[in-house]
Amino acid sequence: MKLKWKQLIVIGSCSLAFGATCYAAGSVESIQAYINHSIKITVNSLGWTPLDREGNELSPVIIDGHSYLPTEAVVKALDGQVRWNEETKTIAITSSGKNQSPVPGSAEAERDQQILTQINALKEKLHIGITQDEVRAFVQEELKIADDQGDSENGADAFWKYDFFKKDGYHSTLPDHIVDEEGLVNRNVGASLFISWKDKQLLLYTISYVNPVNQKVYLFAMHPDGTISDGPVSQ
């Protein structure tokens, strides 16, 4: 099998096996590996799909029964940075040093876990083409008929919004299609689901939430072509 995974490292002194490009003379050896597309990954209990720099989905590579993931995608998911030093042939990983997660066992930590469970359930169930009746059947929160204020350019003809774990009495003054970053950070809302419909079938959807790794507001999106993006709303 060709070494077509430039981000996979299982050679020489680069045996971290988490990805970067590091081919040093005399240290490259041929290996047999398999890509397993069925393996699911979570980061702090939140479903996660590693992506390359072009946004393509990556799957774990299996070598001798061990699963290997790309460094860059993993480190970014943990709010760190990764750099490749060509001169020294070194992968440099730097953590953010920021983790403001609630104390384990606290009410906030339990609420965060419930939010993550809800988000994972939404990702598992929602897909392009699912009908409005099917969504109503498994999403129990109050439905709001939303308005995108002409911001959508993909032919959608209806918009729904659901807020999960919203505090009683809280109301955002932002337009429906704008991510309520302040409300999410201040824990007034646990997560928000925005769905665009066309002919009563799901065209695209987004979930805004607080990433428990770095406490930043993220936006997960499934686009009309089925591709997925997931990253911070504000850098």
FENRA-V230378 format. One record per run of one state. SS is the DSSP state (H for helix, E for strand, L for the rest). FROM is the first residue (numbers start at 0). TO is the last residue. Records with the same first field share a line. If there is no record, write none. Layout:
BEGIN
SS: FROM-TO + FROM-TO
END
This chain:
BEGIN
L: 0-10 + 14-32 + 36-39 + 43-44 + 48-49 + 51-55 + 57-58 + 63-64 + 68-69 + 77-79 + 85-88 + 94-105 + 125-129 + 138-142 + 145-156 + 164-179 + 185-189 + 198-199 + 210-215 + 222-226 + 232-234
H: 11-13 + 70-76 + 106-124 + 131-137 + 180-184
E: 33-35 + 40-42 + 45-47 + 50-50 + 56-56 + 59-62 + 65-67 + 80-84 + 89-93 + 130-130 + 143-144 + 157-163 + 190-197 + 200-209 + 216-221 + 227-231
END
